[in-house]
Amino acid sequence: MRATGFFVFFLFSGVGCSSVSFFPQTFSRSPEEAAASAVLAPGSSLTIRRTVFGLSGLDEIFSKEKEERLLTMTAWSPGVSAAFEWKKDSASETPAGVLSTTALAEGERILLPVSWPEGNQSFSDNTLVWLSKKQYQDLVGAGSTNLSIGFFDERLASVLQVRDTVQNVLNALQKKAQEASSSQDVYKLEVAPGWHNYRISVNGMPTVVRTIEAANWFGSYIILANPDNPLLLKVTLNPISFGNVPSLSSQDVAKSFLGYEITEIKL
């Protein structure tokens, strides 16, 4: 499991915001200080860019349009709860809805932005785009934790009113996960050794922040190294875990399994 997940992660490690090799090292703060200073509050916002298997810019190929969602915090209690208003496009004037979570203490499930339901929704077992406090502590302390990306949540499927083609792929993926779990824990998230850097815009300024990199059967993850704000800065789904899932090339299915990267934080 570990080799497969990290192979996919490093395959794309030079693409998008995760690479800092081309960046001039003229920053006034260290990556550790920059990560620690990323403190959210009501009014803070995140710009989220859709990706396809970790590659920026390929979303237009699948959906004929670029998507940058804008998330604006309306409430924030570190390690406890969060709420935000979100727009389907950063240029849109009309919010798509408000999502909230009370699972930031011990939750184990995230919800990819492509699957956010419109309207107001509250989650008690889903941490949305953060790790929970317990997950972060387990990763830093023990080197592993459990993480689900919520593909097989029946409640989510009913909220999204999933089409038959997408539901068939979900069923196929669930079968593959069950087969894989006979020899490995598909939910076990394992950390890559050491700290890592991630390039992002903070308040309009190019910034490098300290991060944690981790992977499980479903994909690879870049996490802000801030115990009070363990943002999932980038989620890259693992093509190998999809295998020969039927109809994966169809537009409806492809749009349902897109990852994302956070390109800007405004504090």
N, C-alpha and C positions, 0 to 999 in steps of 0.2 A: 504494500500500500504506500508506504513512505516514498519508495523510489519512484513509483508512478506519479504520485501527486507532485513531487518536487521536480521531476523531469519536465512536466508540463509547465510548472511555474518558471523554471529557469529558461525554458524554450522562449518565453515571452518577456523575460526580465529586462530586455533592452528596449521595450516598446512602451510608449505612453509616458505617464508621469513617474513611473517607478525608477527611472534611470537618472542619475545626477552627473554622469561622466562628462556631459557637454556644458555643464553649468559653471560659470565663474565662481570661484570660492571667495566671495567678498562679503559674506554675511556678518552682521554685527553680533548675532547670537549663534550659539552652537545648536546642532540639531536637537540635543536633549532639552536645552532651554526653550527652543521654539515649540517643541511638543508640549512641554509643561505649561507654556503660556497660552495654549489653545483652549481657553476656558469659555464654554458656551453660556449664554444667558438669553432671556427673551429678546428677540430682535436679531440675534445672530442668524446667519444664513449659510447654506451650503449649496454649491452648484455641482450637480451630478451629471456626468456624461455617460451615455450608454456605450458599452463595448461588446464586441463579438469575440468570445474566447480570448479576451485580454487585449484585443487590437482596437485602438481608437480609429474612428473614421470609417469602419466597415459597416456601421449600423445602417448607413444610407443604402448599401447594397441589398440588405435584407428588407428594409422597410421603406425605402425610397425617400427617407427624410432623416435629418439629424435630430437627435433629441437631447436636450439639456434641461433637466428638471431643476427647479429652484425650490429649496426647502427653507422655510423661515421659522425659527423656534418661537413658540408661544408660551412654553413652560419648560423648565429644566430643573431637575433635582438629581444631582450626581449619584449614580448607583441605586437610584430608586425609580424615577419615572421621567418621561419626556413627552412633549406634544409639539407638533409642528404643522403649519399650513404648507401645502405644496402646490406648485403649478406644473402643468405638463411641459411647459416651455418657459425658459428664463425670461423671454420677452412678453409672455402672456400677462394680461391684466386681470384675468379671472382665475381665482384659485380652483383647483380640482377637488379639494377637500382638506380635512384636518385629520391627521392620524395621531394616536397617542398610545403609549405603552406604560404599564406598571410592572414590567418584567425585568428592569435593569439590575435587580439584585441577583437573581439566580436563573434567569431565562436561558434556554439552550437553542432557540430557534430564531432565525432572521427572516426578513421578508425583502426580496429583491425589488428595487424600485419599479421594474417593469410590471410587477404584479400588484402594485399598490391599488387598492380599490378607491373609486371616486366616492365623494361624500365623507361623512364623519364616521370613523371607525376607531374603536378602542380595543387594545389587545392586552391580555393578562398573562400570556405565555410566549410572547414574541417580542424580541428586542429591536426589531426593524433594522437600522443600519449601525447598531452598536453591539459589541460584546457585552455580556452582563459583567457585573463586578466579580462574581465568582469565577466565571470563565477566564477573565483577564488574570486574576490571582493564580488560578491553576496553571495557565500557560507560563507565566513568569516563574512560578515556584516549582511546579512539577514537570513542566515541559509539555503538558497535554491537557486536553479537556474534550468535551463533546459539543458538536455543533451540527445542527440540521438547517438546511436552506428551505425547508417547508414545502417541498414539491408535493408531498403526499398527504398534506393536511386536508381532510375532507371538508372542514369548515371553510377553509380558504377557497377550495374548489367551488363550493356553493355560492360564496360571495362573488367570485369572479365569473360565475356561470360559464365554465369552460366548455369550449366547443368539442364535438366528438373527436376530431382529429387530434386536438391537444390532449384530451383525456386518454386516448389510445396510447400516446407517447408516455404520458404519466404512468399508465399501467405497465408499459414495457420497462420503463426506468425502475419502477418499484420492483418488478420481477428481477431485473439485473442486480438491484441493491440487495435483494434477499439472497440471490445466488452468491454475490460477493461476500455477504456477511457470514457465510458458512466458513470462510477462511480468514476473514478480517473484520474489524469493526469499522464499518463505513462512516460512522459519525465521529470517530476519534480524530480530533484535530491535534496535530503534532507540530511543535515549534521548530523552526530552523535555528541553528546555533547563532548566538551573538545578536547584536543590535544592527539595524539596517537604516538606510536613509531613503526618504521619499521627497520628490520635488513637487511643490504645490504653491498656489498663490494664496497668501494670507493678507487680507485687507488691501488687495491690489498689488502687493509686493511679492516678487519671487522669493520663496522660502524653502529651506530643506529642514524637514522634521525627522526626529528619530522614530523608528517603527519596529514592529515585530512582524516577522513573516512566518506563516504557518500554512499547513495543507492537510486535507483529508481526501477521501475517495471522490467527493463531489467537486473539489476545486482547490484553488490557492487564494490566500487572503493576506492583505497588508493592513496592519492594525496600528493606529496611532498609539505611541508609547506614552499614554497618559492615563493613569488608573481612574481618574475622575471623568475622562472623556475618551473611552476606548473605541473610537470611531473605526469602522471598517472602511478604510480609505479606498481599497480596491478589492473587488471580488472577480476572480477569473475562473469560470467553469471549466471543468476538465473534459476535453473531447473524448478521451479514452474511456471515461466512465459511461459515455453515451453509446459507444460502440456502434452497432448497426441498428440503432433504434429506428423502426419504420417511420417514413414520412418526415424525417428530421429536416429535410431540405425545404419543406413547404413554408410559406411566409408565416402562417399562423403559428406553427410550431417553433420556428426560429426565433420569432419575436418573444416567445414565452420563456426562452432560456438564455436571455442575454445578461451578461454581467454588467458591471459599472465601475467607474472611478470618480472620486471626488476631486474636482479640479480647482475649486476655490473655497476658502473659508473666510467669511466676514464676521469679525467679532464685535 
